[in-house]
Amino acid sequence: MEYTTPAASYSRKRKNPRTYLFFKRWTDICVSLLLLLLLSPLLLFICWHLYKKEGKPLFYRELAAGKGEKPFIKLSFRTMTNPSRVIRAFPPHPFPASWEKGVPDQFTFQRDKKQTMTATGLWLRKYNLHLLPQLWNVLKGEMSLVGPRPEIAEIAACYNQHQRKRLLVKPGITGYTQLYFGKESNYNKKVFYDLYYVENRSYKLDLKILLQSLRHWKRIE
């Protein structure tokens, strides 16, 4: 099945990938460090509020697949109660036969928010503040500001050859798919839009996504 994208103006190859990667990493370092410093009062307040209202742990650490399938620990503020977080944090085992040729189209990773979200977690997710600790992942070089959504390592291990191409770049806090197609339920459509970004990524496209993300931060899924 063929899907279409609204950003045809960016369908061109990068002229100098090394220059692009250098400036992308330089931007990731500068912006993530600056935001961590500027937002440190907010980050400290969230930590204090979580500790007083929900207790420890303050952060949710999840094993995700990075560039080249290299695993890393993705950070976010904890938004769920501890028991439900443990129970619901993994795909079904054993994997059904439909997973033998890759993650199926109909797969969606969902949590029952009414039953599992804490009061603080609902507020954090409403404004996507739970994503702020991932600035540390960006600063460390495990993630980028812009890129495909980080995938759970166990799910990525089931990728077929086509789906695995989305791991050719670092995952991002925001991205083409997260911003424009965040509510898309078809998994392979999400992969298609991610691969569109992988094939057409450029500094100009990254900058557009960043600016749009700042304007529509609550839209990011």
Secondary structure as GFF3:
##gff-version 3
##sequence-region A 1 221
A	DSSP	three_ten_helix	8	10	.	.	.	ID=ss1
A	DSSP	alpha_helix	17	38	.	.	.	ID=ss2
A	DSSP	alpha_helix	40	53	.	.	.	ID=ss3
A	DSSP	beta_strand	59	65	.	.	.	ID=ss4
A	DSSP	three_ten_helix	67	69	.	.	.	ID=ss5
A	DSSP	beta_strand	71	77	.	.	.	ID=ss6
A	DSSP	alpha_helix	82	88	.	.	.	ID=ss7
A	DSSP	three_ten_helix	97	99	.	.	.	ID=ss8
A	DSSP	alpha_helix	113	116	.	.	.	ID=ss9
A	DSSP	alpha_helix	119	126	.	.	.	ID=ss10
A	DSSP	three_ten_helix	129	131	.	.	.	ID=ss11
A	DSSP	alpha_helix	134	140	.	.	.	ID=ss12
A	DSSP	beta_strand	144	146	.	.	.	ID=ss13
A	DSSP	beta_strand	151	152	.	.	.	ID=ss14
A	DSSP	alpha_helix	153	156	.	.	.	ID=ss15
A	DSSP	three_ten_helix	163	168	.	.	.	ID=ss16
A	DSSP	beta_strand	172	174	.	.	.	ID=ss17
A	DSSP	alpha_helix	176	180	.	.	.	ID=ss18
A	DSSP	alpha_helix	187	200	.	.	.	ID=ss19
A	DSSP	alpha_helix	203	215	.	.	.	ID=ss20
A	DSSP	three_ten_helix	217	219	.	.	.	ID=ss21
###
